[in-house]
């Protein structure tokens, strides 16, 4: 499984992905983020699904970028083209994968800003090649292991928040997933794109660098639970006299 997260805020986009690859009983580390940085032209792709499908689609798309990249002036055009490459891979490999018992399940988060985009955009691309845009109402999207990080983001994250705050939320969502699922783990890769800067900043973090953040959060959670104003719940421990009624 995978954990990939994209967040859109009023000042830019934050992305975070784990790097664990699980194949049977074996685990390896592999980068799940593909980036393009050019003049007034910057975007990233994060993927969740079969690694062979991902690698083939990215390879095909990289060739398109080499020959046609200048023809994309808005991000949705690049998203459409990556979707076309996913469809090509599906035509070539889907039936064979399904015969072998595998699902063709490549989901992608694509974020960035091209020269004619008014601000950075964020999209979720489905395996069928169609997509939706992530907007301010629910300003984040997770692919892969989606359940454990959702509560933190839904309770804490808003479009108006800063990129720094969004990155903290992203890490806590990852950390909740890592603790709950054994197929998501460090190292993690982050991407940050500020409005109108057209340059994605990438950074990899190892577990030792962020252990103190996890410990701090765990302690705060325990203390917060202990301090909950929960007097009403105390009645669950009281003895009650029940009066039987005949009727």
Steps between C-alpha positions, in 0.01 A plus 500: 500500500596865477439830671501804270340830598449830321378819672390823333507824700454866418879541471599183315513121505660245732550133417629207705557136415651197666755287317421144608449241229357164609525194276388183673711475815770733368515876560712754316521877470412689184420861419135554409528863388582617146571874458543744213657842564532742210460872450140590599424131479510272801303194610525167681335159471450263794369151434341208681462158339705230337859611466535350151200702378631815665849466356372432148253791503764740635753382240252557218403838642865604538545453125195716436645767729828492307322566170177685583543668836504852359153444354348477851408841639252385765540211739179323398654449154793313650256302718303403189818381330612294797152350503548407133822318587325312781234392248771377263657293777154363584450386140839333500501337844160501673365169370828321573513640853142399571566149371783480752272620782616864516286813477582787266477765770727797433369807683694827468518836676622773265573849624676803361475826313562574133533844346129550420371364831375774730630307802634152579253220421453158656337199330411140576538277193316166496625178335245552220668829403231738629568752774357741755646828624564542873353831616473706818188322636702184572855617431679166515509158337656170612571196285606158618427444867236768545316424823734576788616850402158636407376586853798726576464689173121538521519633855802726462564614143346790309575666168600825678775331701869567433725260311700441816185401690384284208832312498465431874151360440635293212765345722252421777268335246792290378607419855149380591504277193850367570404401854182327381622327183815293456525573126563876535830627638798734486685653329251761380529741207345847514432753224411866550387746233421862586266712290667640187848371588496223234755292685423189705723447802562134584627362828545148639469433874626194686325367810773616739448859389133497599484261797481794742195637316318167531591477870383857564166431329447174690560673834269787412224256406533310828495821702202635306303180564577521871384864511176454306201677665320169517320504834183377334680182395581428865141396552585180312686386813224578747259248649137541412195367677255354258137484599309224330164599369211268445261589233 
